[in-house]
């Protein structure tokens, strides 16, 4: 599911990424981050939890920038 979402996002937004940032690599990073965040919550690591929340905020800002760029260039999601 994550890989499909990453592929869709890369197709819609077409960011200029280094070759190492493949759809599979990005999907793995997202999945591993999420698993780590859930694990930290289970063991009660408040410092780790705070870092994860900051990282989630950063990702939210990145996604908002991608969406804003798509709106300015007229790129739309073909699935909508």
N, CA, C and O atoms as a Tinker XYZ file with bonds, in Angstrom:
   320  protein
     1  N      0.824000   -1.178000    0.000000    73     2
     2  CA     0.000000    0.000000    0.000000    64     1     3
     3  C      0.882000    1.262000    0.000000    63     2     4     5
     4  O      0.609000    2.219000   -0.724000    81     3
     5  N      1.927000    1.246000    0.811000    73     3     6
     6  CA     2.806000    2.416000    0.871000    64     5     7
     7  C      3.521000    2.615000   -0.465000    63     6     8     9
     8  O      3.627000    3.736000   -0.962000    81     7
     9  N      4.006000    1.522000   -1.034000    73     7    10
    10  CA     4.707000    1.621000   -2.312000    64     9    11
    11  C      3.796000    2.195000   -3.397000    63    10    12    13
    12  O      4.227000    3.028000   -4.194000    81    11
    13  N      2.569000    1.761000   -3.428000    73    11    14
    14  CA     1.615000    2.284000   -4.418000    64    13    15
    15  C      1.378000    3.777000   -4.214000    63    14    16    17
    16  O      1.320000    4.539000   -5.179000    81    15
    17  N      1.243000    4.192000   -2.961000    73    15    18
    18  CA     1.024000    5.617000   -2.669000    64    17    19
    19  C      2.238000    6.447000   -3.069000    63    18    20    21
    20  O      2.092000    7.546000   -3.605000    81    19
    21  N      3.434000    5.926000   -2.811000    73    19    22
    22  CA     4.653000    6.634000   -3.195000    64    21    23
    23  C      4.735000    6.736000   -4.715000    63    22    24    25
    24  O      5.059000    7.796000   -5.252000    81    23
    25  N      4.447000    5.656000   -5.397000    73    23    26
    26  CA     4.481000    5.687000   -6.870000    64    25    27
    27  C      3.490000    6.713000   -7.424000    63    26    28    29
    28  O      3.816000    7.465000   -8.342000    81    27
    29  N      2.292000    6.737000   -6.867000    73    27    30
    30  CA     1.291000    7.712000   -7.301000    64    29    31
    31  C      1.782000    9.140000   -7.058000    63    30    32    33
    32  O      1.662000   10.001000   -7.930000    81    31
    33  N      2.335000    9.384000   -5.867000    73    31    34
    34  CA     2.812000   10.728000   -5.532000    64    33    35
    35  C      3.961000   11.152000   -6.436000    63    34    36    37
    36  O      4.009000   12.300000   -6.877000    81    35
    37  N      4.879000   10.246000   -6.716000    73    35    38
    38  CA     5.994000   10.579000   -7.593000    64    37    39
    39  C      5.521000   10.856000   -9.014000    63    38    40    41
    40  O      6.068000   11.720000   -9.700000    81    39
    41  N      4.517000   10.130000   -9.445000    73    39    42
    42  CA     3.978000   10.347000  -10.790000    64    41    43
    43  C      3.274000   11.696000  -10.874000    63    42    44    45
    44  O      3.441000   12.430000  -11.848000    81    43
    45  N      2.498000   12.016000   -9.867000    73    43    46
    46  CA     1.743000   13.272000   -9.874000    64    45    47
    47  C      2.658000   14.480000   -9.726000    63    46    48    49
    48  O      2.521000   15.459000  -10.460000    81    47
    49  N      3.590000   14.415000   -8.778000    73    47    50
    50  CA     4.402000   15.590000   -8.452000    64    49    51
    51  C      5.716000   15.662000   -9.214000    63    50    52    53
    52  O      6.282000   16.745000   -9.365000    81    51
    53  N      6.211000   14.523000   -9.698000    73    51    54
    54  CA     7.445000   14.445000  -10.488000    64    53    55
    55  C      8.590000   15.280000   -9.916000    63    54    56    57
    56  O      9.172000   16.098000  -10.629000    81    55
    57  N      8.925000   15.081000   -8.622000    73    55    58
    58  CA    10.040000   15.851000   -8.059000    64    57    59
    59  C     11.369000   15.396000   -8.646000    63    58    60    61
    60  O     11.512000   14.246000   -9.063000    81    59
    61  N     12.322000   16.290000   -8.675000    73    59    62
    62  CA    13.666000   15.967000   -9.147000    64    61    63
    63  C     14.427000   15.354000   -7.968000    63    62    64    65
    64  O     14.846000   16.069000   -7.058000    81    63
    65  N     14.602000   14.043000   -7.987000    73    63    66
    66  CA    15.249000   13.329000   -6.898000    64    65    67
    67  C     16.514000   12.641000   -7.397000    63    66    68    69
    68  O     16.619000   12.309000   -8.577000    81    67
    69  N     17.476000   12.424000   -6.497000    73    67    70
    70  CA    18.670000   11.661000   -6.876000    64    69    71
    71  C     18.276000   10.228000   -7.255000    63    70    72    73
    72  O     17.252000    9.731000   -6.786000    81    71
    73  N     19.062000    9.571000   -8.083000    73    71    74
    74  CA    18.732000    8.204000   -8.512000    64    73    75
    75  C     18.508000    7.222000   -7.363000    63    74    76    77
    76  O     17.706000    6.298000   -7.488000    81    75
    77  N     19.203000    7.412000   -6.255000    73    75    78
    78  CA    19.051000    6.490000   -5.121000    64    77    79
    79  C     17.675000    6.594000   -4.462000    63    78    80    81
    80  O     17.277000    5.696000   -3.721000    81    79
    81  N     16.959000    7.663000   -4.721000    73    79    82
    82  CA    15.635000    7.877000   -4.124000    64    81    83
    83  C     14.551000    7.251000   -4.998000    63    82    84    85
    84  O     13.675000    7.941000   -5.517000    81    83
    85  N     14.630000    5.946000   -5.147000    73    83    86
    86  CA    13.639000    5.226000   -5.948000    64    85    87
    87  C     12.324000    5.139000   -5.191000    63    86    88    89
    88  O     12.268000    5.414000   -3.992000    81    87
    89  N     11.283000    4.762000   -5.887000    73    87    90
    90  CA     9.985000    4.597000   -5.236000    64    89    91
    91  C     10.064000    3.552000   -4.129000    63    90    92    93
    92  O      9.456000    3.717000   -3.072000    81    91
    93  N     10.806000    2.483000   -4.370000    73    91    94
    94  CA    10.948000    1.429000   -3.362000    64    93    95
    95  C     11.734000    1.905000   -2.146000    63    94    96    97
    96  O     11.392000    1.559000   -1.015000    81    95
    97  N     12.786000    2.697000   -2.368000    73    95    98
    98  CA    13.577000    3.218000   -1.252000    64    97    99
    99  C     12.738000    4.167000   -0.392000    63    98   100   101
   100  O     12.792000    4.108000    0.837000    81    99
   101  N     11.973000    5.030000   -1.033000    73    99   102
   102  CA    11.137000    5.969000   -0.294000    64   101   103
   103  C     10.061000    5.221000    0.482000    63   102   104   105
   104  O      9.803000    5.540000    1.643000    81   103
   105  N      9.435000    4.238000   -0.141000    73   103   106
   106  CA     8.408000    3.457000    0.542000    64   105   107
   107  C      8.989000    2.726000    1.751000    63   106   108   109
   108  O      8.339000    2.638000    2.793000    81   107
   109  N     10.197000    2.205000    1.619000    73   107   110
   110  CA    10.851000    1.527000    2.745000    64   109   111
   111  C     11.128000    2.507000    3.876000    63   110   112   113
   112  O     10.912000    2.185000    5.044000    81   111
   113  N     11.602000    3.695000    3.537000    73   111   114
   114  CA    11.851000    4.709000    4.572000    64   113   115
   115  C     10.573000    5.077000    5.316000    63   114   116   117
   116  O     10.569000    5.172000    6.543000    81   115
   117  N      9.510000    5.281000    4.587000    73   115   118
   118  CA     8.229000    5.626000    5.211000    64   117   119
   119  C      7.759000    4.500000    6.127000    63   118   120   121
   120  O      7.351000    4.748000    7.262000    81   119
   121  N      7.817000    3.277000    5.639000    73   119   122
   122  CA     7.358000    2.130000    6.422000    64   121   123
   123  C      8.203000    1.921000    7.671000    63   122   124   125
   124  O      7.666000    1.697000    8.756000    81   123
   125  N      9.521000    1.993000    7.522000    73   123   126
   126  CA    10.407000    1.792000    8.665000    64   125   127
   127  C     10.251000    2.903000    9.693000    63   126   128   129
   128  O     10.282000    2.649000   10.897000    81   127
   129  N     10.084000    4.126000    9.223000    73   127   130
   130  CA     9.847000    5.231000   10.152000    64   129   131
   131  C      8.579000    4.976000   10.955000    63   130   132   133
   132  O      8.565000    5.135000   12.175000    81   131
   133  N      7.531000    4.585000   10.273000    73   131   134
   134  CA     6.251000    4.357000   10.945000    64   133   135
   135  C      6.362000    3.233000   11.977000    63   134   136   137
   136  O      5.845000    3.350000   13.088000    81   135
   137  N      7.037000    2.150000   11.602000    73   135   138
   138  CA     7.226000    1.048000   12.548000    64   137   139
   139  C      8.031000    1.501000   13.766000    63   138   140   141
   140  O      7.691000    1.160000   14.899000    81   139
   141  N      9.086000    2.260000   13.536000    73   139   142
   142  CA     9.893000    2.773000   14.636000    64   141   143
   143  C      9.107000    3.700000   15.542000    63   142   144   145
   144  O      9.254000    3.659000   16.763000    81   143
   145  N      8.279000    4.528000   14.945000    73   143   146
   146  CA     7.454000    5.450000   15.727000    64   145   147
   147  C      6.469000    4.669000   16.588000    63   146   148   149
   148  O      6.289000    4.986000   17.764000    81   147
   149  N      5.841000    3.669000   16.023000    73   147   150
   150  CA     4.892000    2.861000   16.790000    64   149   151
   151  C      5.599000    2.104000   17.913000    63   150   152   153
   152  O      5.067000    1.997000   19.017000    81   151
   153  N      6.786000    1.583000   17.639000    73   151   154
   154  CA     7.549000    0.873000   18.661000    64   153   155
   155  C      7.900000    1.815000   19.815000    63   154   156   157
   156  O      7.760000    1.445000   20.981000    81   155
   157  N      8.355000    3.028000   19.495000    73   155   158
   158  CA     8.708000    3.998000   20.533000    64   157   159
   159  C      7.499000    4.336000   21.401000    63   158   160   161
   160  O      7.630000    4.501000   22.613000    81   159
   161  N      6.336000    4.436000   20.790000    73   159   162
   162  CA     5.127000    4.710000   21.575000    64   161   163
   163  C      4.789000    3.551000   22.505000    63   162   164   165
   164  O      4.350000    3.756000   23.637000    81   163
   165  N      4.998000    2.330000   22.014000    73   163   166
   166  CA     4.709000    1.156000   22.841000    64   165   167
   167  C      5.622000    1.060000   24.057000    63   166   168   169
   168  O      5.182000    0.660000   25.135000    81   167
   169  N      6.892000    1.425000   23.887000    73   167   170
   170  CA     7.812000    1.320000   25.017000    64   169   171
   171  C      7.857000    2.592000   25.855000    63   170   172   173
   172  O      8.549000    2.644000   26.872000    81   171
   173  N      7.123000    3.614000   25.432000    73   171   174
   174  CA     6.993000    4.824000   26.242000    64   173   175
   175  C      8.161000    5.781000   26.177000    63   174   176   177
   176  O      8.417000    6.499000   27.143000    81   175
   177  N      8.868000    5.812000   25.081000    73   175   178
   178  CA     9.994000    6.739000   24.939000    64   177   179
   179  C      9.515000    8.134000   24.584000    63   178   180   181
   180  O      9.292000    8.427000   23.410000    81   179
   181  N      9.352000    9.004000   25.578000    73   179   182
   182  CA     8.794000   10.336000   25.322000    64   181   183
   183  C      9.732000   11.207000   24.492000    63   182   184   185
   184  O      9.264000   11.978000   23.654000    81   183
   185  N     11.047000   11.104000   24.703000    73   183   186
   186  CA    11.982000   11.896000   23.903000    64   185   187
   187  C     11.932000   11.453000   22.441000    63   186   188   189
   188  O     11.927000   12.276000   21.526000    81   187
   189  N     11.895000   10.138000   22.244000    73   187   190
   190  CA    11.804000    9.604000   20.887000    64   189   191
   191  C     10.482000   10.001000   20.245000    63   190   192   193
   192  O     10.435000   10.335000   19.061000    81   191
   193  N      9.419000    9.965000   21.020000    73   191   194
   194  CA     8.098000   10.342000   20.527000    64   193   195
   195  C      8.091000   11.804000   20.075000    63   194   196   197
   196  O      7.498000   12.133000   19.048000    81   195
   197  N      8.744000   12.676000   20.836000    73   195   198
   198  CA     8.809000   14.091000   20.468000    64   197   199
   199  C      9.565000   14.271000   19.150000    63   198   200   201
   200  O      9.174000   15.087000   18.316000    81   199
   201  N     10.644000   13.512000   18.962000    73   199   202
   202  CA    11.396000   13.595000   17.697000    64   201   203
   203  C     10.548000   13.099000   16.527000    63   202   204   205
   204  O     10.592000   13.669000   15.436000    81   203
   205  N      9.783000   12.046000   16.757000    73   203   206
   206  CA     8.913000   11.538000   15.697000    64   205   207
   207  C      7.845000   12.560000   15.332000    63   206   208   209
   208  O      7.532000   12.732000   14.154000    81   207
   209  N      7.287000   13.235000   16.320000    73   207   210
   210  CA     6.264000   14.248000   16.036000    64   209   211
   211  C      6.843000   15.386000   15.211000    63   210   212   213
   212  O      6.184000   15.890000   14.302000    81   211
   213  N      8.088000   15.802000   15.521000    73   211   214
   214  CA     8.737000   16.843000   14.720000    64   213   215
   215  C      8.970000   16.359000   13.285000    63   214   216   217
   216  O      8.804000   17.115000   12.328000    81   215
   217  N      9.355000   15.089000   13.154000    73   215   218
   218  CA     9.567000   14.531000   11.820000    64   217   219
   219  C      8.258000   14.473000   11.037000    63   218   220   221
   220  O      8.232000   14.769000    9.842000    81   219
   221  N      7.174000   14.092000   11.711000    73   219   222
   222  CA     5.866000   14.070000   11.046000    64   221   223
   223  C      5.453000   15.464000   10.607000    63   222   224   225
   224  O      4.896000   15.634000    9.522000    81   223
   225  N      5.721000   16.468000   11.444000    73   223   226
   226  CA     5.422000   17.851000   11.070000    64   225   227
   227  C      6.221000   18.261000    9.839000    63   226   228   229
   228  O      5.700000   18.941000    8.955000    81   227
   229  N      7.492000   17.847000    9.780000    73   227   230
   230  CA     8.333000   18.178000    8.627000    64   229   231
   231  C      7.799000   17.526000    7.357000    63   230   232   233
   232  O      7.776000   18.153000    6.297000    81   231
   233  N      7.370000   16.273000    7.458000    73   231   234
   234  CA     6.806000   15.576000    6.300000    64   233   235
   235  C      5.514000   16.255000    5.859000    63   234   236   237
   236  O      5.260000   16.396000    4.662000    81   235
   237  N      4.706000   16.672000    6.818000    73   235   238
   238  CA     3.469000   17.382000    6.472000    64   237   239
   239  C      3.780000   18.654000    5.690000    63   238   240   241
   240  O      3.113000   18.950000    4.699000    81   239
   241  N      4.783000   19.406000    6.127000    73   239   242
   242  CA     5.156000   20.632000    5.421000    64   241   243
   243  C      5.674000   20.321000    4.018000    63   242   244   245
   244  O      5.368000   21.038000    3.065000    81   243
   245  N      6.456000   19.251000    3.894000    73   243   246
   246  CA     6.959000   18.839000    2.584000    64   245   247
   247  C      5.814000   18.485000    1.643000    63   246   248   249
   248  O      5.805000   18.900000    0.484000    81   247
   249  N      4.853000   17.719000    2.141000    73   247   250
   250  CA     3.706000   17.343000    1.312000    64   249   251
   251  C      2.880000   18.564000    0.913000    63   250   252   253
   252  O      2.372000   18.635000   -0.206000    81   251
   253  N      2.747000   19.514000    1.823000    73   251   254
   254  CA     2.006000   20.739000    1.498000    64   253   255
   255  C      2.717000   21.530000    0.408000    63   254   256   257
   256  O      2.067000   22.100000   -0.468000    81   255
   257  N      4.064000   21.570000    0.454000    73   255   258
   258  CA     4.830000   22.241000   -0.595000    64   257   259
   259  C      4.655000   21.539000   -1.940000    63   258   260   261
   260  O      4.504000   22.194000   -2.971000    81   259
   261  N      4.675000   20.212000   -1.930000    73   259   262
   262  CA     4.459000   19.464000   -3.170000    64   261   263
   263  C      3.079000   19.754000   -3.745000    63   262   264   265
   264  O      2.932000   19.975000   -4.947000    81   263
   265  N      2.071000   19.751000   -2.881000    73   263   266
   266  CA     0.709000   20.037000   -3.343000    64   265   267
   267  C      0.608000   21.459000   -3.891000    63   266   268   269
   268  O     -0.019000   21.678000   -4.927000    81   267
   269  N      1.213000   22.414000   -3.214000    73   267   270
   270  CA     1.172000   23.801000   -3.675000    64   269   271
   271  C      1.875000   23.942000   -5.016000    63   270   272   273
   272  O      1.400000   24.669000   -5.889000    81   271
   273  N      3.004000   23.254000   -5.193000    73   271   274
   274  CA     3.723000   23.289000   -6.471000    64   273   275
   275  C      2.899000   22.706000   -7.592000    63   274   276   277
   276  O      2.907000   23.222000   -8.710000    81   275
   277  N      2.179000   21.622000   -7.299000    73   275   278
   278  CA     1.319000   21.010000   -8.309000    64   277   279
   279  C      0.182000   21.937000   -8.683000    63   278   280   281
   280  O     -0.208000   22.016000   -9.848000    81   279
   281  N     -0.346000   22.635000   -7.702000    73   279   282
   282  CA    -1.453000   23.564000   -7.980000    64   281   283
   283  C     -0.969000   24.716000   -8.859000    63   282   284   285
   284  O     -1.688000   25.158000   -9.755000    81   283
   285  N      0.250000   25.204000   -8.605000    73   283   286
   286  CA     0.782000   26.322000   -9.396000    64   285   287
   287  C      1.082000   25.910000  -10.831000    63   286   288   289
   288  O      0.923000   26.707000  -11.756000    81   287
   289  N      1.517000   24.662000  -11.016000    73   287   290
   290  CA     1.890000   24.229000  -12.366000    64   289   291
   291  C      0.746000   23.591000  -13.124000    63   290   292   293
   292  O      0.886000   23.239000  -14.295000    81   291
   293  N     -0.398000   23.440000  -12.448000    73   291   294
   294  CA    -1.552000   22.854000  -13.097000    64   293   295
   295  C     -1.543000   21.346000  -13.136000    63   294   296   297
   296  O     -2.386000   20.753000  -13.808000    81   295
   297  N     -0.613000   20.691000  -12.434000    73   295   298
   298  CA    -0.575000   19.227000  -12.373000    64   297   299
   299  C     -1.669000   18.763000  -11.443000    63   298   300   301
   300  O     -1.792000   19.250000  -10.319000    81   299
   301  N     -2.459000   17.826000  -11.909000    73   299   302
   302  CA    -3.541000   17.300000  -11.065000    64   301   303
   303  C     -3.409000   15.794000  -10.936000    63   302   304   305
   304  O     -2.788000   15.126000  -11.762000    81   303
   305  N     -3.999000   15.294000   -9.896000    73   303   306
   306  CA    -4.006000   13.847000   -9.638000    64   305   307
   307  C     -4.968000   13.195000  -10.611000    63   306   308   309
   308  O     -6.158000   13.511000  -10.587000    81   307
   309  N     -4.497000   12.291000  -11.471000    73   307   310
   310  CA    -5.388000   11.666000  -12.447000    64   309   311
   311  C     -6.471000   10.785000  -11.793000    63   310   312   313
   312  O     -7.459000   10.436000  -12.439000    81   311
   313  N     -6.286000   10.433000  -10.526000    73   311   314
   314  CA    -7.254000    9.588000   -9.846000    64   313   315
   315  C     -8.417000   10.366000   -9.275000    63   314   316   317
   316  O     -9.356000    9.769000   -8.747000    81   315
   317  N     -8.379000   11.670000   -9.365000    73   315   318
   318  CA    -9.472000   12.487000   -8.772000    64   317   319
   319  C    -10.525000   12.826000   -9.782000    63   318   320
   320  O    -11.501000   13.500000   -9.453000    81   319
